[in-house]
Amino acid sequence: IVEALNKGEIPSTGSLVEVFNKAILERCLKLYSEGISNIQLPLPQDVLQHAHEEAKAGALKAFEQQHFGRHHAKQSVMQLEDEINK
């Protein structure tokens, strides 16, 4: 069993959590993108910033409600924030 785990033939708990969190992360990024794409431009910068913050908060809240594992979730939250801030 250990040899199969080391070869990646049997998924570890961590890798399963990463797969689940990746799918959740993608859905949350889509949620953010949909929120931002509904904005009618042009807008004053402060209004646009507020819309960004609301969409970001919604995506992070959705991730927080759905994620698996504390350690892996922290990494995924950082990745989600990085993707949003691009």
Contacts in CASP RR format, 6 or more apart in sequence:
PFRMAT RR
TARGET T0000
AUTHOR 0000-0000-0000
METHOD contacts of the structure
MODEL  1
IVEALNKGEIPSTGSLVEVFNKAILERCLKLYSEGISNIQLPLPQDVLQH
AHEEAKAGALKAFEQQHFGRHHAKQSVMQLEDEINK
1 10 0 8 1.000
4 10 0 8 1.000
5 12 0 8 1.000
8 15 0 8 1.000
11 19 0 8 1.000
14 72 0 8 1.000
17 68 0 8 1.000
17 69 0 8 1.000
17 72 0 8 1.000
18 72 0 8 1.000
20 68 0 8 1.000
21 67 0 8 1.000
21 68 0 8 1.000
21 69 0 8 1.000
21 72 0 8 1.000
21 73 0 8 1.000
21 76 0 8 1.000
22 76 0 8 1.000
24 63 0 8 1.000
24 66 0 8 1.000
24 67 0 8 1.000
24 68 0 8 1.000
24 76 0 8 1.000
25 63 0 8 1.000
25 76 0 8 1.000
25 79 0 8 1.000
25 80 0 8 1.000
25 83 0 8 1.000
27 62 0 8 1.000
27 66 0 8 1.000
28 59 0 8 1.000
28 60 0 8 1.000
28 62 0 8 1.000
28 63 0 8 1.000
28 66 0 8 1.000
28 80 0 8 1.000
29 59 0 8 1.000
29 80 0 8 1.000
29 83 0 8 1.000
29 84 0 8 1.000
31 55 0 8 1.000
31 58 0 8 1.000
31 59 0 8 1.000
31 62 0 8 1.000
32 55 0 8 1.000
32 56 0 8 1.000
32 58 0 8 1.000
32 59 0 8 1.000
32 84 0 8 1.000
35 51 0 8 1.000
35 55 0 8 1.000
36 51 0 8 1.000
36 52 0 8 1.000
36 55 0 8 1.000
39 48 0 8 1.000
39 51 0 8 1.000
41 48 0 8 1.000
43 51 0 8 1.000
56 81 0 8 1.000
56 84 0 8 1.000
59 80 0 8 1.000
59 84 0 8 1.000
60 77 0 8 1.000
60 80 0 8 1.000
60 81 0 8 1.000
63 73 0 8 1.000
63 76 0 8 1.000
63 77 0 8 1.000
63 80 0 8 1.000
64 73 0 8 1.000
64 77 0 8 1.000
67 73 0 8 1.000
67 76 0 8 1.000
67 77 0 8 1.000
END
